[in-house]
Amino acid sequence: MAGKGVHQWRCDLDLIDRWRRGMTGVPLVDANMRELALTGWMSNRGRQVVAAYLALDLKQDWRFGAHYFEEMLIDHDVRSNYGGWSACAGLGPGRVNFFNTLLQS
């Protein structure tokens, strides 16, 4: 049993693949992921929304997302990428940002 603050990440490769391809059924997440695939870029808010969605809503291991961003982003920076992803996954010392994707749309 996990203690307080210990995350039990899941690894559903089909679900992660649907997230990567922008096929989750959540319009804002899908639009941002498709933009990334086509252009190699995504807005900062989009990055936060899709990262939080993968890690907090889908409960998938955030490192799959961080690695995918590393491969895809034309403005990739290792420190910013992994810092942002770990924060969006709730691993940082600050508050955890849960995004309501419908309101964010």
Secondary structure, 3 states (H helix, E strand, C coil): CCCCCCCCCECCHHHHHHHHHCCCCCHHHHHHHHHHHHHCCCCHHHHHHHHHHHHHHCCECHHHHHHHHHHHCCCCCHHHHHHHHHHHCCCCCCCCCCCCHHHHC
